[in-house]
Amino acid sequence: MLYRDALRCRRKLQTTENMDWMPSTNGQVLHFARPGGWRCVTNFGPGPVPLPHGTVIVTSVPVEGGQLPADTTAWLINS
């Protein structure tokens, strides 16, 4: 289901191939923004980290309480 959700969202959100790397709070979070107002955040660390502001549209693991669990990716759109 994750794969299908991600493909559906990507088709709606995809524009140019540009991306901007966003500063992370530590060396274990990968965060980049794409044109059209969506972002990808991946937590490679051992514990949860706060999600940036936005509406979560796809996650690899359920997200609760505004925290991105370890080993999890989330796509967000600006809200």
C-alpha positions in Angstrom: 0.0 0.0 0.0 2.9 2.4 0.8 4.3 2.0 -2.7 0.9 2.8 -4.4 0.3 5.8 -2.1 3.7 7.2 -2.8 3.3 6.8 -6.6 -0.1 8.4 -6.5 1.2 11.4 -4.5 4.3 11.7 -6.6 2.3 12.0 -9.8 0.2 14.8 -8.3 3.2 16.7 -6.7 6.0 16.2 -9.2 7.2 19.2 -11.1 10.8 20.0 -11.9 13.7 17.9 -10.7 15.0 20.6 -8.4 15.4 20.1 -4.6 16.7 22.2 -1.8 18.5 20.6 1.1 17.1 21.7 4.5 19.1 22.1 7.6 18.5 19.2 10.0 18.7 19.2 13.8 21.3 16.6 13.9 23.4 14.4 11.5 20.8 11.6 11.5 18.0 13.4 9.7 17.8 13.9 5.9 15.3 16.7 4.9 14.8 18.2 1.4 12.1 20.3 -0.2 10.8 20.0 -3.7 9.0 22.5 -5.9 5.3 22.6 -5.3 5.5 22.8 -1.6 6.3 19.2 -0.6 9.1 17.9 1.5 10.7 14.5 2.4 12.1 13.9 5.8 13.9 10.7 6.8 15.1 9.8 10.3 18.1 7.5 10.3 18.7 8.0 14.0 17.9 5.6 16.9 15.0 7.6 18.3 12.1 9.8 17.3 12.6 13.4 16.1 10.1 16.3 15.7 8.4 16.6 12.3 8.6 19.9 10.6 5.4 21.9 10.2 3.2 20.6 7.4 0.6 17.9 6.6 1.8 14.4 6.4 0.7 12.7 3.2 2.8 9.5 3.1 4.8 7.7 5.8 6.7 4.4 5.9 5.6 3.9 9.5 2.6 5.5 11.3 3.5 8.9 12.8 1.9 10.0 16.1 2.3 13.1 18.2 4.3 15.1 15.7 7.3 12.8 16.1 9.0 10.9 13.2 10.1 7.5 14.5 13.5 6.0 13.9 14.1 4.5 10.5 11.0 6.3 9.0 10.4 8.6 6.1 7.5 11.0 5.8 6.4 13.2 2.9 4.8 16.5 3.9 3.0 19.3 2.1 3.0 22.9 3.3 -0.2 23.8 5.1 
